[in-house]
Amino acid sequence: MPHRAVLVLVCAAQFLCVLDDTIVNVALPSIQRGLGFSAANLPWVVNAYLVSFGGLLLLGGRAADLFARRAVFLTGLAVFGTASLVCGFAETPGALVGARIAQGAGAAFMSAAALAILSVTFTGAARHRAFGVWGGLSGVAGALGMLLGGALTTWLSWRWVFLLNVPVVLLVAVLGPRFLPAARSAKGATLDPFGAITATGGLGLLILAIAQARVAGWGSGSTLGCLAGAAVLLAGFLVIESRHRAPLVPLHVFRLRTVGGGIACGLLLAGAMLALFFFLTLYLQRVLGYRPLQAGLAYLPMSLTVLLVAGFAARVIHRFGHRAPLITGFTLIAAALLWFARLPAGGGYLAHVLGPALLAGAGLGTTLVGVVTVTTAELGGDGTAGLASGLVNTTQQLGGALGIAALSAITFTTAEAAPAVLAA
């Protein structure tokens, strides 16, 4: 079996998963106008995908352990492709959000199985190179998402940010059965569906409580009810994981200092950066009057900075460790956010956006490599490398969803009326 074909197929699938994190951002104003989303509900176009994707990644990894990896991969691929088609033809906000949930679920199983296939297909130095390609393409997908979203929305329609997935899915579906290995990685493994249900449900209720608090208020019965439900489900998740013989997440790994620290850093990083992308996109289009393609091009300097700095940061971390690069990266991101916080209503790109965008790109490129390194530092030698990867991916997806929901709630709570940047 040609290993190169395996690498191309699984990386193509992962590229789509990451691309759908960002490609929709530039199209949000067009989606809002086309389907009649309210400003408060618009973040759910992004959050619906993030929550289902992040919440089901660990279950997808366990399914790849129990069943044939190729079958899990192709099933997730089929769900993702079908949901992308439904997104592209959606006529109501509810239909689009529902399809985005299904799209995220398919992406979770596809991505988790793809990483498992990659892990067993390559060994030694070849595995490191394969993971390097995997991570590099994820960075490229994030960089291209804004630009592709802008180009498709400008020249065709916002619907093509979803329909773009379909031909790639069909190609991978045709070639996958021929080149991907079908063997399962473990015998006697059992799924932990209740762990996945309680984790995803609890986090979903938490995001819902934050998002709706701007309308109902933090002390309202609906908000408090959602918060209570989230607490119960997340507590249930911890109980289930402590008693299940094959848990999604063995709780003892959280006693490892680097794992806990890496997860905390990943949550902060994803929450801050994805929320920044969401609001900066609306600022570019609503305040500066950029067309979608112009908004996508505006992200190009930041994206290129991420790619360039990430390669340099990997060499620095290999030589000096992760502590200093992480501190440096988060300091750069904090400085960029403070700079962005001073954006004026009558601003300009070169004078007010480019500088903090480059600073944020440098910080993001540094911290991306550092977070993965620190989270996996004490895992991997005893067969827990897949768990480490799942924790990294899940943290990024759910951190982004929580960041967007929390900052959306703060924005609406602290303003008497929706500001121009978020107005319909």
KEPANU-352751 format. One record per residue (C-alpha): x, y, z; residue in one letter; residue number from 1. Coordinates in steps of 0.5 Angstrom, whole numbers, plus 500, padded with zeros to 3 digits. Example, Ala and Ser with C-alpha at 12.3 -4.5 7.8 and 13.67 -1.06 7.14 Angstrom:
<atoms>
((525; 491; 516); "A"; 1)
((527; 498; 514); "S"; 2)
</atoms>
This chain:
<atoms>
((500; 500; 500); "M"; 1)
((503; 507; 498); "P"; 2)
((504; 511; 504); "H"; 3)
((504; 517; 500); "R"; 4)
((497; 516; 498); "A"; 5)
((495; 515; 505); "V"; 6)
((498; 521; 507); "L"; 7)
((495; 525; 502); "V"; 8)
((488; 522; 503); "L"; 9)
((488; 523; 511); "V"; 10)
((491; 530; 510); "C"; 11)
((486; 532; 505); "A"; 12)
((480; 530; 510); "A"; 13)
((484; 534; 516); "Q"; 14)
((485; 540; 511); "F"; 15)
((477; 540; 510); "L"; 16)
((476; 539; 518); "C"; 17)
((480; 545; 519); "V"; 18)
((478; 549; 513); "L"; 19)
((471; 549; 516); "D"; 20)
((473; 552; 522); "D"; 21)
((475; 559; 519); "T"; 22)
((472; 559; 512); "I"; 23)
((465; 561; 514); "V"; 24)
((467; 567; 518); "N"; 25)
((468; 572; 512); "V"; 26)
((461; 569; 509); "A"; 27)
((457; 571; 516); "L"; 28)
((455; 578; 514); "P"; 29)
((452; 575; 507); "S"; 30)
((449; 569; 511); "I"; 31)
((446; 573; 516); "Q"; 32)
((443; 577; 510); "R"; 33)
((441; 571; 506); "G"; 34)
((437; 567; 511); "L"; 35)
((435; 572; 516); "G"; 36)
((439; 571; 522); "F"; 37)
((439; 575; 528); "S"; 38)
((445; 579; 530); "A"; 39)
((445; 575; 537); "A"; 40)
((444; 568; 533); "N"; 41)
((449; 569; 528); "L"; 42)
((455; 566; 532); "P"; 43)
((451; 559; 532); "W"; 44)
((453; 558; 525); "V"; 45)
((460; 558; 528); "V"; 46)
((459; 555; 535); "N"; 47)
((454; 549; 532); "A"; 48)
((460; 546; 528); "Y"; 49)
((465; 547; 534); "L"; 50)
((461; 544; 539); "V"; 51)
((459; 538; 535); "S"; 52)
((466; 537; 532); "F"; 53)
((470; 538; 539); "G"; 54)
((465; 534; 543); "G"; 55)
((465; 528; 539); "L"; 56)
((473; 528; 537); "L"; 57)
((474; 523; 543); "L"; 58)
((469; 519; 542); "L"; 59)
((471; 518; 534); "G"; 60)
((478; 516; 537); "G"; 61)
((475; 510; 541); "R"; 62)
((470; 508; 535); "A"; 63)
((477; 508; 531); "A"; 64)
((480; 503; 536); "D"; 65)
((474; 499; 537); "L"; 66)
((472; 498; 529); "F"; 67)
((476; 498; 523); "A"; 68)
((479; 505; 522); "R"; 69)
((477; 506; 515); "R"; 70)
((470; 504; 516); "A"; 71)
((470; 510; 521); "V"; 72)
((474; 515; 517); "F"; 73)
((469; 513; 511); "L"; 74)
((463; 514; 515); "T"; 75)
((465; 521; 518); "G"; 76)
((467; 523; 511); "L"; 77)
((460; 521; 508); "A"; 78)
((456; 525; 514); "V"; 79)
((461; 531; 513); "F"; 80)
((460; 531; 506); "G"; 81)
((452; 530; 506); "T"; 82)
((452; 535; 511); "A"; 83)
((456; 540; 507); "S"; 84)
((451; 539; 501); "L"; 85)
((445; 541; 506); "V"; 86)
((449; 547; 509); "C"; 87)
((450; 549; 501); "G"; 88)
((442; 549; 500); "F"; 89)
((439; 551; 507); "A"; 90)
((434; 556; 506); "E"; 91)
((433; 557; 514); "T"; 92)
((437; 559; 520); "P"; 93)
((435; 553; 523); "G"; 94)
((436; 548; 517); "A"; 95)
((443; 551; 517); "L"; 96)
((445; 550; 524); "V"; 97)
((442; 543; 524); "G"; 98)
((447; 541; 518); "A"; 99)
((453; 545; 521); "R"; 100)
((452; 540; 528); "I"; 101)
((452; 534; 523); "A"; 102)
((458; 537; 519); "Q"; 103)
((462; 537; 526); "G"; 104)
((460; 530; 528); "A"; 105)
((462; 528; 521); "G"; 106)
((469; 532; 522); "A"; 107)
((470; 529; 529); "A"; 108)
((470; 522; 527); "F"; 109)
((473; 523; 520); "M"; 110)
((479; 527; 524); "S"; 111)
((480; 522; 529); "A"; 112)
((480; 516; 525); "A"; 113)
((485; 520; 520); "A"; 114)
((490; 521; 526); "L"; 115)
((489; 514; 528); "A"; 116)
((491; 511; 521); "I"; 117)
((497; 516; 520); "L"; 118)
((499; 513; 527); "S"; 119)
((499; 506; 525); "V"; 120)
((501; 507; 518); "T"; 121)
((508; 511; 519); "F"; 122)
((513; 509; 524); "T"; 123)
((520; 512; 527); "G"; 124)
((522; 519; 523); "A"; 125)
((517; 518; 518); "A"; 126)
((512; 518; 523); "R"; 127)
((515; 525; 525); "H"; 128)
((515; 528; 518); "R"; 129)
((508; 525; 517); "A"; 130)
((505; 529; 523); "F"; 131)
((509; 535; 521); "G"; 132)
((505; 535; 514); "V"; 133)
((499; 534; 518); "W"; 134)
((500; 540; 523); "G"; 135)
((503; 544; 517); "G"; 136)
((497; 543; 513); "L"; 137)
((492; 545; 519); "S"; 138)
((496; 551; 519); "G"; 139)
((495; 552; 511); "V"; 140)
((488; 551; 512); "A"; 141)
((486; 556; 517); "G"; 142)
((490; 561; 513); "A"; 143)
((487; 560; 507); "L"; 144)
((480; 559; 510); "G"; 145)
((479; 567; 510); "M"; 146)
((481; 568; 503); "L"; 147)
((477; 562; 500); "L"; 148)
((471; 564; 504); "G"; 149)
((472; 572; 501); "G"; 150)
((473; 569; 494); "A"; 151)
((467; 564; 494); "L"; 152)
((462; 569; 497); "T"; 153)
((465; 575; 492); "T"; 154)
((465; 571; 486); "W"; 155)
((460; 566; 487); "L"; 156)
((455; 566; 493); "S"; 157)
((456; 564; 501); "W"; 158)
((453; 557; 499); "R"; 159)
((460; 555; 496); "W"; 160)
((464; 556; 502); "V"; 161)
((460; 549; 504); "F"; 162)
((459; 546; 497); "L"; 163)
((467; 547; 496); "L"; 164)
((467; 541; 500); "N"; 165)
((463; 536; 496); "V"; 166)
((468; 535; 490); "P"; 167)
((474; 533; 495); "V"; 168)
((470; 529; 499); "V"; 169)
((468; 525; 493); "L"; 170)
((475; 524; 491); "L"; 171)
((477; 522; 498); "V"; 172)
((471; 517; 498); "A"; 173)
((473; 514; 491); "V"; 174)
((480; 513; 493); "L"; 175)
((480; 511; 500); "G"; 176)
((477; 504; 500); "P"; 177)
((483; 503; 495); "R"; 178)
((489; 506; 499); "F"; 179)
((487; 506; 507); "L"; 180)
((488; 500; 511); "P"; 181)
((482; 497; 514); "A"; 182)
((485; 494; 521); "A"; 183)
((482; 496; 527); "R"; 184)
((488; 498; 533); "S"; 185)
((485; 494; 539); "A"; 186)
((481; 488; 541); "K"; 187)
((476; 488; 546); "G"; 188)
((475; 496; 547); "A"; 189)
((468; 499; 548); "T"; 190)
((465; 505; 547); "L"; 191)
((464; 511; 552); "D"; 192)
((457; 514; 549); "P"; 193)
((455; 517; 555); "F"; 194)
((461; 520; 557); "G"; 195)
((461; 523; 550); "A"; 196)
((454; 525; 551); "I"; 197)
((454; 528; 557); "T"; 198)
((461; 532; 555); "A"; 199)
((458; 535; 549); "T"; 200)
((451; 536; 552); "G"; 201)
((454; 540; 558); "G"; 202)
((459; 544; 554); "L"; 203)
((453; 546; 549); "G"; 204)
((448; 548; 555); "L"; 205)
((454; 552; 558); "L"; 206)
((455; 556; 551); "I"; 207)
((447; 557; 550); "L"; 208)
((447; 560; 557); "A"; 209)
((453; 565; 556); "I"; 210)
((450; 566; 549); "A"; 211)
((443; 568; 551); "Q"; 212)
((444; 571; 557); "A"; 213)
((445; 578; 554); "R"; 214)
((437; 577; 552); "V"; 215)
((434; 574; 558); "A"; 216)
((440; 576; 563); "G"; 217)
((445; 573; 568); "W"; 218)
((440; 572; 573); "G"; 219)
((434; 569; 569); "S"; 220)
((431; 562; 570); "G"; 221)
((433; 560; 563); "S"; 222)
((440; 562; 564); "T"; 223)
((441; 559; 571); "L"; 224)
((437; 553; 568); "G"; 225)
((442; 552; 563); "C"; 226)
((448; 553; 567); "L"; 227)
((445; 548; 572); "A"; 228)
((444; 543; 567); "G"; 229)
((451; 544; 564); "A"; 230)
((454; 543; 571); "A"; 231)
((450; 537; 572); "V"; 232)
((452; 534; 565); "L"; 233)
((459; 535; 566); "L"; 234)
((459; 533; 573); "A"; 235)
((456; 526; 570); "G"; 236)
((461; 526; 565); "F"; 237)
((467; 526; 571); "L"; 238)
((463; 520; 575); "V"; 239)
((462; 516; 568); "I"; 240)
((470; 517; 566); "E"; 241)
((472; 515; 573); "S"; 242)
((468; 509; 573); "R"; 243)
((468; 506; 566); "H"; 244)
((473; 501; 564); "R"; 245)
((475; 504; 558); "A"; 246)
((473; 512; 559); "P"; 247)
((474; 517; 553); "L"; 248)
((479; 521; 558); "V"; 249)
((482; 517; 563); "P"; 250)
((482; 522; 569); "L"; 251)
((489; 520; 571); "H"; 252)
((492; 524; 566); "V"; 253)
((490; 531; 568); "F"; 254)
((495; 529; 574); "R"; 255)
((500; 530; 569); "L"; 256)
((502; 538; 570); "R"; 257)
((504; 539; 563); "T"; 258)
((497; 536; 560); "V"; 259)
((493; 540; 565); "G"; 260)
((497; 546; 563); "G"; 261)
((497; 545; 556); "G"; 262)
((489; 544; 556); "I"; 263)
((489; 551; 560); "A"; 264)
((493; 554; 555); "C"; 265)
((490; 551; 549); "G"; 266)
((483; 553; 551); "L"; 267)
((485; 561; 552); "L"; 268)
((489; 561; 546); "L"; 269)
((483; 558; 542); "A"; 270)
((478; 562; 545); "G"; 271)
((482; 569; 544); "A"; 272)
((484; 568; 537); "M"; 273)
((477; 565; 534); "L"; 274)
((473; 570; 538); "A"; 275)
((478; 575; 535); "L"; 276)
((477; 572; 528); "F"; 277)
((469; 573; 529); "F"; 278)
((469; 580; 531); "F"; 279)
((475; 583; 526); "L"; 280)
((471; 580; 520); "T"; 281)
((465; 584; 522); "L"; 282)
((469; 590; 523); "Y"; 283)
((472; 589; 517); "L"; 284)
((466; 589; 513); "Q"; 285)
((461; 593; 517); "R"; 286)
((466; 598; 519); "V"; 287)
((471; 599; 514); "L"; 288)
((466; 597; 509); "G"; 289)
((470; 591; 506); "Y"; 290)
((467; 586; 501); "R"; 291)
((468; 579; 503); "P"; 292)
((474; 578; 498); "L"; 293)
((477; 584; 501); "Q"; 294)
((476; 582; 508); "A"; 295)
((479; 575; 506); "G"; 296)
((485; 578; 503); "L"; 297)
((486; 583; 510); "A"; 298)
((488; 576; 513); "Y"; 299)
((493; 574; 509); "L"; 300)
((499; 578; 512); "P"; 301)
((497; 575; 519); "M"; 302)
((496; 568; 516); "S"; 303)
((503; 568; 513); "L"; 304)
((506; 570; 519); "T"; 305)
((503; 564; 523); "V"; 306)
((506; 560; 518); "L"; 307)
((513; 563; 518); "L"; 308)
((513; 564; 526); "V"; 309)
((511; 557; 527); "A"; 310)
((517; 553; 523); "G"; 311)
((522; 558; 527); "F"; 312)
((518; 556; 534); "A"; 313)
((519; 549; 533); "A"; 314)
((526; 549; 532); "R"; 315)
((527; 554; 538); "V"; 316)
((522; 549; 542); "I"; 317)
((526; 543; 540); "H"; 318)
((533; 546; 543); "R"; 319)
((530; 550; 549); "F"; 320)
((524; 547; 551); "G"; 321)
((517; 550; 551); "H"; 322)
((516; 555; 557); "R"; 323)
((520; 561; 554); "A"; 324)
((516; 561; 547); "P"; 325)
((509; 560; 551); "L"; 326)
((510; 566; 555); "I"; 327)
((513; 570; 549); "T"; 328)
((507; 568; 545); "G"; 329)
((502; 569; 550); "F"; 330)
((505; 576; 551); "T"; 331)
((505; 578; 544); "L"; 332)
((497; 575; 543); "I"; 333)
((495; 580; 549); "A"; 334)
((499; 586; 546); "A"; 335)
((495; 585; 540); "A"; 336)
((488; 584; 543); "L"; 337)
((490; 590; 547); "L"; 338)
((492; 594; 541); "W"; 339)
((485; 591; 537); "F"; 340)
((481; 594; 543); "A"; 341)
((483; 601; 541); "R"; 342)
((480; 600; 534); "L"; 343)
((476; 606; 532); "P"; 344)
((470; 607; 528); "A"; 345)
((473; 611; 523); "G"; 346)
((479; 607; 522); "G"; 347)
((483; 604; 516); "G"; 348)
((487; 598; 515); "Y"; 349)
((494; 600; 514); "L"; 350)
((494; 605; 520); "A"; 351)
((490; 601; 525); "H"; 352)
((489; 593; 523); "V"; 353)
((495; 591; 520); "L"; 354)
((500; 592; 526); "G"; 355)
((496; 588; 531); "P"; 356)
((494; 583; 526); "A"; 357)
((502; 581; 525); "L"; 358)
((503; 581; 532); "L"; 359)
((497; 577; 533); "A"; 360)
((500; 572; 528); "G"; 361)
((507; 572; 531); "A"; 362)
((504; 570; 538); "G"; 363)
((499; 565; 535); "L"; 364)
((505; 561; 531); "G"; 365)
((509; 561; 537); "T"; 366)
((503; 558; 542); "T"; 367)
((500; 553; 537); "L"; 368)
((507; 549; 537); "V"; 369)
((508; 550; 544); "G"; 370)
((501; 548; 546); "V"; 371)
((502; 542; 542); "V"; 372)
((509; 540; 545); "T"; 373)
((507; 542; 552); "V"; 374)
((500; 537; 552); "T"; 375)
((504; 531; 549); "T"; 376)
((510; 532; 553); "A"; 377)
((509; 527; 558); "E"; 378)
((504; 522; 554); "L"; 379)
((506; 518; 548); "G"; 380)
((511; 513; 551); "G"; 381)
((505; 508; 554); "D"; 382)
((500; 508; 548); "G"; 383)
((497; 515; 550); "T"; 384)
((499; 519; 544); "A"; 385)
((492; 519; 541); "G"; 386)
((489; 521; 547); "L"; 387)
((494; 527; 547); "A"; 388)
((492; 529; 540); "S"; 389)
((485; 528; 542); "G"; 390)
((486; 533; 548); "L"; 391)
((489; 538; 544); "V"; 392)
((484; 538; 538); "N"; 393)
((478; 538; 543); "T"; 394)
((481; 543; 547); "T"; 395)
((482; 548; 541); "Q"; 396)
((475; 546; 538); "Q"; 397)
((471; 548; 545); "L"; 398)
((475; 553; 547); "G"; 399)
((474; 557; 540); "G"; 400)
((466; 556; 541); "A"; 401)
((466; 558; 549); "L"; 402)
((471; 564; 547); "G"; 403)
((466; 566; 541); "I"; 404)
((460; 565; 546); "A"; 405)
((463; 569; 552); "A"; 406)
((465; 575; 548); "L"; 407)
((458; 575; 544); "S"; 408)
((455; 575; 550); "A"; 409)
((459; 581; 553); "I"; 410)
((459; 585; 547); "T"; 411)
((451; 585; 547); "F"; 412)
((450; 586; 555); "T"; 413)
((455; 592; 555); "T"; 414)
((451; 596; 550); "A"; 415)
((445; 599; 550); "E"; 416)
((444; 597; 542); "A"; 417)
((448; 593; 538); "A"; 418)
((454; 597; 535); "P"; 419)
((455; 598; 528); "A"; 420)
((460; 592; 528); "V"; 421)
((455; 587; 529); "L"; 422)
((448; 590; 526); "A"; 423)
((444; 587; 521); "A"; 424)
</atoms>
